[in-house]
Amino acid sequence: MSNAIITLLGRILLAAVFIPAGLQKLGGIDATVGMIQGSGLPAATALAYFAAIFEVVAGILVLVGFQTKWASLALAAFCVFTAFVFHSGPINVPDFPEGANGMLTMFNGIMMFKNLGLAGGFLVLAGQGAGALSVDAKRGA
């Protein structure tokens, strides 16, 4: 398989995480607002809308390979930020059994390392570029 196809498939798979996640946030913004409020960050509603729109727009940029370096660097930073701010601590839902909270904490840790792995993929994409099958390549960027 050629590098162009492999890079295209990589972009599609990376974008497939963020475009639906952003759309889901827009469709149910209250859950994202609650998560942001729970982290102690200010302006939770504004940040929730910003995160949702950012995920959709940056995901589309990566998907089509336009401004790929900058979109990838921004998504890498987003992934690292969310890994440590939202996924690095224990989960303790009141009135949940201890075992359920333990399971949620385990899943949260998995999400943290998933986000860090995605950040690594975006850094590789930023360094390598979008590949021959991209808007960037067509523009000569």
Buried (B, 14 or more C-beta within 10 A) or exposed (E): EEEBEEBBEBBEEBBEBBBEBBEBBBEEBEEBBEBBBEEEEEEBEEBBBEBBEBBBBBBBBBBBBBBBBEBBBBBBEBBBEBBEBBBEEEBEEEEEEEEEBBEBBEEBBEBBEBBBEBBEBBBEBBEBBBBBBBBBBEEEB
